[in-house]
Amino acid sequence: MKSGKQRRNEIKAKRLRKVKKAEQIKRKTALKGNALVNPLLLAPTNSYGIPDFQYRGYYVDIPFKCKDCGKEEVWRATQQKWWYEVAKGDVWTTAVRCRPCRRKERKRKDEARKVHLEGMKRKFKK
C-alpha cells in the first residue's frame, strides 16, 4: 500500500509527462509552417478568456473574405505573429481587408484627417 505522499508524487510525475508530451506536439505542429506564440509579447487584455492561438500555442493560417472588394485572402501565421506580438494588436482582432484595400482605407483616413485639421485651423484662426 502506498502512502499519500507517494501517490501525490506519482500524480505530479504523470502530469509533468502529459505537459511535456503536449509541448512536443505543439513544436511538431508549429514546424509545419505555423509560427509559435510567445505569450509574454502579447498586449495585455482585460478578458477572462484566452484566444485560441494562445491556448493552442501556435498561429495557423486563417482564410477570410475582404470587407471591401470581396476577394478571398489568407491571413498567414507569420503575419499574425507580427500583428499580435510586434505591433501589439488586440488579441481578439482578425484581418478583414486585403492589402490593397488596407492601403486605400489608410489613404482615405489620412485625407479626412487632413481636411478636418485644416477646418479646425480656419475655425480657430479668426
N, C-alpha and C positions, 0 to 999 in steps of 0.2 A: 504494500500500500504506500502511495506517495503522500508526502506532506503538502500542505497548501503552498508553501514556498517553492517546492519543486514543480508543482503544477503551474504556478504563475510564470516561472522561468520558461517552461515548455511553451506556454501560450505566447509569451513575448518573442521567443525564438521563431515560432510559427508565423507570427505577424510580420516579423522582420524579413523572413524569407518571401512572404507574399509581396511586401513592398519592393524588395529587390527585383523580383520577377516582373512586377508591373513596370518598374523603371527600365528594365531590359526591353520589354515590349515597346515602350514609348520610344526608346532610342532606335530600335529597328524600324519602326513605322516612320519616324522622323527622317531617317536616311533615304526614304523613297521619294524625295523631292519636297518634303514638308519641312517647315522651319520650327525649331524648338522654341517654346515660350520661356522667357525669363521673367517670372512674376515680380521680381524686385524692380524691374524697369517700367512696369505698368503704372499709369497715372492713378492716383488714389480715387476711389469711388465710394459713395455713401450707400451702396446697395448691400443687402444682406446676402445676396447670391453671388456666384462667380460665373463668368461666361464659359461657354462650352469649351473654347480653345484652352482656357486656363485649366479647366478640370481634366481635359484630355492630355495636356502637356505639349501640344504642338499645333501649329496652324495648318489648315488644309485649304486647297483652292475652292473658292465659292463662286458659282455661276450667278450672274444677275442680269437684269434687263435694264438698259439705260432709261432713266426717267424722262429724258428729253427726246432722244431720237429713236428709242425702242430697239437699239442694236443689242444683240446678245454679247456679253462680255464675261470675263473670268477675273475675279479678284485673287491674284496669286498669293501664296503663303508668304513669300518674301516681302510683298507689298504690305500685307497685313502686319508683319513683324515691324516694318519701318513705321507704319502708321501708329500702332499701339505703343511701341517701345521707344522709338526715337522722337517722333513728333508729339508723343504723349496725347494721342487722340483718345476720346472716351471709349471705354471697352465695350459699350453697348451699341456703337455705331457700326454701320456697314457701308460699302460703296453703293452709290445709286446712279452715278453718271460715268460715262466713258471719258477718257482723257480729253478728246477734242471738246466735248460738251462742258467739261470742268473748266477748260481754258476760256470758252465763250462766257460762261457764267461769271468767272472771276473778272473778266474784262467788263462785263455789264455792270457788276457791282462797283468796280473802280470808277467807271463813268458816272454812275448815280451818286457816289460819294463826292466826286469832284464837283458836280452840279450843285449838290446840297451845300458844300462848303463855300462855293462862290456865292450862292444866295445868302448864306449866313453872313458872309463878309460884307455884302452890299447892305444888308439889313442893319447891321450894327455900325456901319461906316457913317451913317447920317447923323 
